Amino acid sequence: MRRTRNAKIVATLGPSSSDKATLNQMFAAGADVFRVNFSHGSEAEHRARFAALRELEREVGRPIGILADLQGPKLRVGTFADGPVQLSAEQGFRLDLDSAPGDAHRVCLPHPEIFAALVAGAELLLDDGRLRLVVQRCGPDFADTRVLVGGRLSDRKGVNVPGVVLPIAALTRKDVGDLALALELGADWIALSFVQRPEDVAQARGLIGTRAAIVSKIEKPSAVERLEEIVALSDAVMVARGDLGVELAAERVPAIQKRIVRCCRRLGRPVIVATQMLESMVASPVPTRAEASDVATAVYDGADAVMLSAESAAGRYPVEAVDMMNRLIVEVEADPQHRRLIDASRDPAAAVSDVTEAVCCAVRHAVASLQAAAIVCYTGSGHTSLRAARERPDAPVLSLTPNLGVARRLALTWGVHSVHIDDVADVDQMSTVACATAIREGFAEAGQCIVAIAGMPFGTPGTTNLMRIATV
């Protein structure tokens, strides 16, 4: 069951999309990877969703990726004694470590690490930036602030501290427990929230090892400042525009999004563009024209995947949202300007540093010259298919691997159709299996040519050194 597009769709699961019938319809509509958000839901709900997805995978006979998204160190105020309070501009308001319920003059902020990093003049954003405070005086257990932008503040609203690198780990105690559960259930990707520095990714890698791949969510200005280092240490990256748009001026987010996509493409890491892509479809069966253009922009830029959040998790039209995303991608990729932009955005000065890169560069030119129907990659680790996809070739990448986990992870990657197969023993068998799989999966017809790449000796990771052109 092949997709007729290159960019992939990540769909978040939730109350609107956890029953078997809806999951089947979402996959049929175009979802390639399903996101399980560990900020919400119980262990029983997570187990049920994983089980349902693996059952769906067996039924459709195609690898399905599961992305487990960890909550991360979400900072929140405490509670209020008499319900929500109204803060007015220019009034004073204190944040402290006193656990007593708050009022219109103070509230608990149970995060001593914030007070340790604050200085006079620093700004605090509450409730996704709806309220803005400036610190006038602070100590190890309090901050006296002045309200710059007032509004209604209720229990446990989020706190952002833009421009300050907080001395906190990317993985909280809750995250460590959720990570253990996600790995037990067989998550293919682990998304790290609120990454601030490369060390956060390294810490997670130490816990995860090779059991899953890591998606670093870029949603902090400090992460943008060290973007290249973070991307280099990650297996994939998510442009998490929600919190990024809270801590940075809204007008800066589009340029940063493009910068992140360019960096990921240059370094060969899959990149997901996320948050509010079809937000109006939470309550409407159709998106706004601006939302349609937003999705199109990500596809024109060459993003590997676009993601649905509340639209598919809690909205009234989860299947319709996936279908709309699929239709938008197909329409954009049919535009001749899309291919011109993809070709123009390649870095012509990018150095070829090893044999695999040289082979994949040659494959791209061979496909263009021969108008090959498909590129068939034999891969054990997934690296060859990722490198081929980095070239954004003008033919789909049919990725064949004996490793089911690798097949599932590659479901996130631009242009890659992943198939789980038995290993091959020699070059002749490679050609035979490549041609047969290309026909069976709907990528080629008799008489067309395909370009196959693999490593000799077979079954040895990191040895891609062979390109073979075959006629189906």
PyMOL commands that set and color helices and strands:
alter all, ss='L'
color gray80, all
select helices_A, chain A and resi 20-29+43-60+112-117+173-185+198-208+221-225+227-233+241-247+250-267+279-282+289-300+310-313+318-334+336-344+355-370+383-390+404-412+427-440
alter helices_A, ss='H'
color red, helices_A
select strands_A, chain A and resi 8-12+33-37+65-69+85-87+92-96+106-108+123-126+131-139+142-149+151-153+159-160+189-192+213-218+236-240+271-274+305-308+374-378+397-401+416-420+449-455+464-471
alter strands_A, ss='S'
color yellow, strands_A
deselect
rebuild
show_as cartoon
